[in-house]
Amino acid sequence: MTGVSTLGQALRQIENIKLQQGSFDNLSFQLTTGKKTRSFTGLGTQTLTSTRSRATLASLKIFTNNIDKADTRLQLMLNSVQEFQAQTGNLSGALVNFIQEGTHQKGTQVLYDDPATTAIEQTVVGMTSEKVDNDLQSVTDISENLYDFLVGLLNTKDGDRYIFGGAETLTQPLNDSGTLDSAMNTLITNWKNGTITTDELIADLTDSTALSGNADAITDTIIGYSPSLSSGNAGKVFVRVDENAELDFTTLANDPSFRDIIVALSFLKNDNLPPIADVYENGVYPATPDKQGAPGTTVDEMKTNFYKVFNRVVQMVNGAIDNIDSTRFRLEGVRAQMQETAQEHENEKTLMLNVISDVEDVDVNEVAVRINKLQVQLEASYRVTALAGELSLVNFI
């Protein structure tokens, strides 16, 4: 039987089948992955749109991560600042409620009648006991208990990084090595024995630097602040929240409000602060006091000098509380800005994802329909190809 040449038809049909198989493979890939193509080049003119959108997404991810890390640190800062303020408020309450009358000492008054005068005086020159009453002891105890706690708050860490040390995050911002207690003890001793005046003592407590000529000022170095904080060289802490925006949330442990509280506590808890009045245990005067009180020749003078310093310390505490409010509000403002920016990034992220989806993704339902249609065409092509391969002169006619 003579066959009929169908080579040309077969080749064309085979090429057609290859094209259909290629389309089928591509549609199968799209149905499985939901993507139009395996590579960016397959996107044609929309390649640039896709790559730019993905670059924007990568930047947004970096900014979002920055915000998340900074938000964690800011929350720790706010918690510490709020706790610092709350505990300082307890101290302020105790100081305000402290009755500024009497010497707050146990024992009896020591009286003196000047023999050089004919009149009989009953000048109170001291007390027979240095033991303080419950009111003064309460102030001392509160100060003692708060001191270590507040120092600990200023040394709060986020992981292995200190949050109140500025850019020097690996250096402890406040190290209580005893220098402050020693310096405070010396100041109080010099004040009581008349080496420095009451006004000079107040200046020593309130001056944070010796640059103004006050050599006895309680400096940041004496308090125990780190070298970078004491020198004023601690770098600031920023968070980059956008391509063109950085937010400063620097809060340092030697902020004046924190510093004043630490100094006030050190003064109030110092073992050398009481008694207020000179002590003559046997009640005999004139004599060398068994324990020295505030400067003065009479108890009235001693009380005047003591309460003058005490009231200045109360002012330091109350002023610090107000300043801590400002610090807290500033941090809350920065956090609100970050959260607002984070929400803007989320909105932009959603937009970019939609753009990428429009460019790269396919409608899987449409692809499924096209696959079914192509499958029917492929089956028909296979049948036609099989028939063409079996043609002879008889069945061709």
RAFEN-V877365 format. One record per residue. N is the residue number from 1. RES is the residue in one letter. PSI is psi in degrees with one decimal (999 if undefined). BURIAL is + if it has 16 or more other ideal C-beta (glycine too) atoms within 10 Angstrom, else -. Layout:
N | RES | PSI | BURIAL
N | RES | PSI | BURIAL
This chain:
1 | M | 135.3 | -
2 | T | 127.2 | -
3 | G | 160.1 | -
4 | V | 128.0 | -
5 | S | 122.5 | -
6 | T | 24.1 | +
7 | L | -46.4 | -
8 | G | -44.0 | -
9 | Q | -40.6 | -
10 | A | -42.3 | -
11 | L | -44.1 | -
12 | R | -40.4 | -
13 | Q | -38.5 | +
14 | I | -43.2 | -
15 | E | -39.6 | -
16 | N | -39.9 | -
17 | I | -39.7 | +
18 | K | -43.3 | -
19 | L | -41.1 | -
20 | Q | -39.7 | +
21 | Q | -39.1 | -
22 | G | -43.9 | -
23 | S | -37.2 | -
24 | F | -44.4 | +
25 | D | -42.9 | -
26 | N | -41.9 | +
27 | L | -36.8 | +
28 | S | -41.3 | -
29 | F | -44.7 | +
30 | Q | -40.0 | +
31 | L | -37.1 | +
32 | T | -43.6 | -
33 | T | -21.7 | -
34 | G | 5.0 | -
35 | K | 151.5 | -
36 | K | -34.2 | +
37 | T | 163.2 | +
38 | R | -18.2 | -
39 | S | 160.4 | -
40 | F | -33.6 | -
41 | T | -25.3 | -
42 | G | -9.3 | -
43 | L | -9.6 | +
44 | G | -131.6 | -
45 | T | -14.2 | -
46 | Q | 3.5 | -
47 | T | -44.3 | +
48 | L | -40.8 | -
49 | T | -42.3 | -
50 | S | -46.7 | +
51 | T | -38.1 | -
52 | R | -41.0 | -
53 | S | -39.3 | +
54 | R | -35.6 | +
55 | A | -40.5 | -
56 | T | -41.2 | +
57 | L | -41.3 | -
58 | A | -41.4 | -
59 | S | -42.2 | -
60 | L | -36.1 | +
61 | K | -40.6 | -
62 | I | -46.6 | -
63 | F | -39.5 | +
64 | T | -40.8 | +
65 | N | -40.9 | -
66 | N | -45.1 | +
67 | I | -41.8 | +
68 | D | -44.5 | -
69 | K | -44.5 | -
70 | A | -35.3 | +
71 | D | -38.2 | +
72 | T | -45.2 | -
73 | R | -40.4 | +
74 | L | -38.9 | +
75 | Q | -39.5 | -
76 | L | -42.3 | -
77 | M | -48.5 | +
78 | L | -42.4 | +
79 | N | -43.1 | -
80 | S | -43.2 | +
81 | V | -43.1 | +
82 | Q | -40.6 | -
83 | E | -39.9 | -
84 | F | -45.3 | +
85 | Q | -41.9 | +
86 | A | -44.6 | -
87 | Q | -35.1 | +
88 | T | -34.3 | +
89 | G | -38.2 | -
90 | N | -40.6 | -
91 | L | -44.5 | +
92 | S | -41.4 | +
93 | G | -40.8 | -
94 | A | -37.7 | +
95 | L | -40.4 | +
96 | V | -36.4 | -
97 | N | -8.1 | -
98 | F | 119.2 | +
99 | I | 120.9 | -
100 | Q | 61.4 | -
101 | E | 145.6 | -
102 | G | -176.6 | -
103 | T | -4.5 | +
104 | H | 38.5 | +
105 | Q | 150.1 | +
106 | K | 170.6 | -
107 | G | -168.3 | +
108 | T | 162.9 | -
109 | Q | 146.4 | +
110 | V | 119.3 | +
111 | L | 155.8 | -
112 | Y | 134.7 | +
113 | D | 114.5 | -
114 | D | 116.2 | -
115 | P | -14.1 | -
116 | A | -8.4 | -
117 | T | 155.0 | -
118 | T | -26.1 | -
119 | A | 151.2 | -
120 | I | 112.7 | -
121 | E | 152.1 | -
122 | Q | 59.3 | -
123 | T | 126.3 | -
124 | V | 117.1 | +
125 | V | -5.7 | +
126 | G | -171.5 | +
127 | M | 161.4 | +
128 | T | -1.9 | +
129 | S | 143.5 | +
130 | E | -6.1 | +
131 | K | 129.9 | -
132 | V | 159.1 | +
133 | D | -179.3 | -
134 | N | -34.0 | -
135 | D | -50.1 | -
136 | L | -36.6 | +
137 | Q | -36.1 | -
138 | S | -43.6 | -
139 | V | -42.8 | +
140 | T | -44.1 | +
141 | D | -43.5 | -
142 | I | -42.9 | +
143 | S | -42.0 | +
144 | E | -44.8 | -
145 | N | -37.1 | -
146 | L | -30.2 | +
147 | Y | -57.4 | +
148 | D | -35.9 | -
149 | F | -45.3 | -
150 | L | -35.4 | +
151 | V | -40.8 | +
152 | G | -38.8 | -
153 | L | -39.0 | +
154 | L | -17.0 | +
155 | N | 21.6 | +
156 | T | 142.0 | +
157 | K | 147.8 | -
158 | D | 98.1 | -
159 | G | -118.5 | -
160 | D | 15.3 | -
161 | R | 129.9 | -
162 | Y | 134.9 | +
163 | I | -11.1 | +
164 | F | 23.5 | +
165 | G | 10.8 | +
166 | G | -144.2 | +
167 | A | -18.9 | -
168 | E | 69.5 | +
169 | T | -17.2 | +
170 | L | -0.4 | -
171 | T | 128.8 | +
172 | Q | 124.3 | +
173 | P | -32.0 | +
174 | L | 117.8 | +
175 | N | 109.1 | -
176 | D | 90.6 | +
177 | S | 3.2 | -
178 | G | -4.3 | -
179 | T | -36.4 | -
180 | L | -45.0 | +
181 | D | -40.0 | +
182 | S | -44.2 | -
183 | A | -39.0 | +
184 | M | -40.0 | +
185 | N | -40.7 | +
186 | T | -43.2 | -
187 | L | -45.7 | +
188 | I | -40.5 | +
189 | T | -46.9 | -
190 | N | -33.2 | +
191 | W | -44.1 | +
192 | K | -34.7 | +
193 | N | 4.6 | -
194 | G | 4.4 | -
195 | T | -36.9 | -
196 | I | 153.1 | +
197 | T | 172.3 | -
198 | T | -42.0 | +
199 | D | -36.9 | -
200 | E | -37.4 | -
201 | L | -44.5 | +
202 | I | -42.0 | +
203 | A | -40.4 | +
204 | D | -37.9 | +
205 | L | -34.4 | +
206 | T | -23.3 | +
207 | D | 127.8 | +
208 | S | -1.5 | +
209 | T | 153.8 | -
210 | A | 6.9 | -
211 | L | -26.1 | -
212 | S | 3.6 | -
213 | G | -2.4 | -
214 | N | 95.6 | +
215 | A | -21.3 | -
216 | D | 10.1 | +
217 | A | 144.8 | +
218 | I | 95.9 | +
219 | T | 168.9 | +
220 | D | -33.8 | +
221 | T | -42.9 | +
222 | I | -40.3 | +
223 | I | -33.5 | +
224 | G | 14.4 | +
225 | Y | 153.5 | +
226 | S | 158.2 | +
227 | P | -40.0 | -
228 | S | -37.2 | +
229 | L | -43.4 | +
230 | S | -34.0 | +
231 | S | -8.7 | -
232 | G | 17.3 | -
233 | N | 8.8 | -
234 | A | 121.9 | +
235 | G | 159.7 | -
236 | K | 163.6 | -
237 | V | 121.2 | +
238 | F | 159.5 | -
239 | V | 127.5 | +
240 | R | 113.3 | -
241 | V | -11.5 | +
242 | D | 172.5 | -
243 | E | -33.9 | -
244 | N | 20.0 | -
245 | A | 127.8 | -
246 | E | 137.3 | -
247 | L | 133.1 | +
248 | D | 117.1 | -
249 | F | 34.5 | +
250 | T | 127.0 | +
251 | T | 116.9 | +
252 | L | 149.1 | +
253 | A | -22.7 | +
254 | N | 20.8 | +
255 | D | 139.9 | +
256 | P | -35.5 | -
257 | S | -44.0 | +
258 | F | -42.7 | +
259 | R | -46.0 | +
260 | D | -37.6 | +
261 | I | -43.8 | +
262 | I | -42.9 | +
263 | V | -44.3 | +
264 | A | -43.7 | +
265 | L | -40.8 | +
266 | S | -38.7 | +
267 | F | -48.9 | +
268 | L | -28.6 | +
269 | K | -3.5 | +
270 | N | 133.0 | +
271 | D | -22.2 | -
272 | N | -6.0 | -
273 | L | -53.3 | +
274 | P | 157.2 | +
275 | P | 168.4 | +
276 | I | -39.5 | +
277 | A | 153.3 | +
278 | D | 149.3 | +
279 | V | 127.2 | +
280 | Y | 98.4 | +
281 | E | -33.7 | +
282 | N | -0.2 | -
283 | G | 11.5 | -
284 | V | 129.1 | -
285 | Y | 139.4 | +
286 | P | 148.5 | -
287 | A | 170.3 | -
288 | T | 127.3 | -
289 | P | 140.5 | +
290 | D | -28.4 | -
291 | K | 131.9 | +
292 | Q | 137.4 | +
293 | G | -159.9 | +
294 | A | 159.1 | +
295 | P | 146.0 | +
296 | G | 155.9 | +
297 | T | -16.4 | -
298 | T | 163.4 | -
299 | V | -36.5 | +
300 | D | -42.0 | -
301 | E | -39.5 | -
302 | M | -44.1 | +
303 | K | -40.9 | +
304 | T | -46.2 | -
305 | N | -41.3 | +
306 | F | -49.7 | +
307 | Y | -22.3 | +
308 | K | -44.7 | -
309 | V | -43.2 | +
310 | F | -45.3 | +
311 | N | -34.0 | -
312 | R | -35.7 | +
313 | V | -39.9 | +
314 | V | -42.3 | +
315 | Q | -40.3 | -
316 | M | -44.8 | +
317 | V | -47.6 | +
318 | N | -39.5 | +
319 | G | -37.7 | -
320 | A | -39.2 | +
321 | I | -43.5 | +
322 | D | -41.2 | -
323 | N | -33.8 | +
324 | I | -34.5 | +
325 | D | -45.2 | -
326 | S | -41.6 | -
327 | T | -44.9 | +
328 | R | -44.3 | +
329 | F | -38.2 | -
330 | R | -44.0 | -
331 | L | -41.0 | +
332 | E | -35.7 | -
333 | G | -43.0 | -
334 | V | -41.5 | +
335 | R | -39.3 | +
336 | A | -40.5 | -
337 | Q | -42.1 | +
338 | M | -44.2 | +
339 | Q | -37.0 | -
340 | E | -43.1 | -
341 | T | -39.2 | +
342 | A | -39.3 | +
343 | Q | -38.4 | -
344 | E | -38.8 | -
345 | H | -38.5 | +
346 | E | -40.6 | -
347 | N | -42.6 | -
348 | E | -35.2 | -
349 | K | -43.4 | -
350 | T | -41.6 | -
351 | L | -45.5 | -
352 | M | -39.2 | +
353 | L | -36.4 | -
354 | N | -40.4 | -
355 | V | -46.3 | +
356 | I | -41.1 | +
357 | S | -42.4 | -
358 | D | -35.3 | -
359 | V | -43.2 | +
360 | E | -28.4 | +
361 | D | 158.8 | -
362 | V | 162.9 | +
363 | D | 105.8 | -
364 | V | -29.4 | -
365 | N | -42.4 | -
366 | E | -40.4 | -
367 | V | -39.7 | +
368 | A | -40.9 | -
369 | V | -42.4 | -
370 | R | -35.9 | +
371 | I | -44.7 | +
372 | N | -42.0 | -
373 | K | -43.5 | -
374 | L | -34.5 | +
375 | Q | -40.2 | -
376 | V | -42.8 | -
377 | Q | -40.0 | -
378 | L | -44.1 | +
379 | E | -39.8 | -
380 | A | -40.8 | -
381 | S | -40.7 | +
382 | Y | -41.2 | -
383 | R | -43.2 | -
384 | V | -42.1 | -
385 | T | -39.8 | +
386 | A | -41.9 | -
387 | L | -41.0 | -
388 | A | -31.4 | -
389 | G | -16.2 | -
390 | E | 7.3 | -
391 | L | 140.4 | -
392 | S | 173.9 | -
393 | L | -35.1 | -
394 | V | -52.7 | -
395 | N | -17.9 | -
396 | F | -40.9 | -
397 | I | 999 | -
